[in-house]
Amino acid sequence: MYLWDAGPQRQADLAAEFDTDSASMTRTVQRLERAGLVRRRPDPGDGRATLVDSTPAGLALRRRVERLWNELEADTVGEMSDSLRRQLLRGLQQLETSLVSATADEAP
């Protein structure tokens, strides 16, 4: 979905955008590539970098995925006011911060 809106992206930038490490992003991109949904190509501006872009097969899924996403949103938060949605998001962000902090404290 991110590539549909942002266009081709460097793989390293995708890892940063999704707050993941390079190895995890590489595995994700490889799975999407094997499924025919994305392609990788050298970045013409930086020979060391790889650009990831949606394929025609990936783009063909856009309308269906967006419809399903809208249905999920309607089923989950469709009745909530904007204010309540913002409160919920802040609470979930605090929960994430707490979990990240707790797991970082437990790391060897």
Secondary structure, DSSP 8 states (H G I E B T S, - for coil): -HHHHH-SEEHHHHHHHTT--HHHHHHHHHHHHHTTSEEEEEETTEEEEEEEEE-HHHHHTHHHHHHHHHHHHHHHHTTS-HHHHHHHHHHHHHHHHHHHHHHHHH--
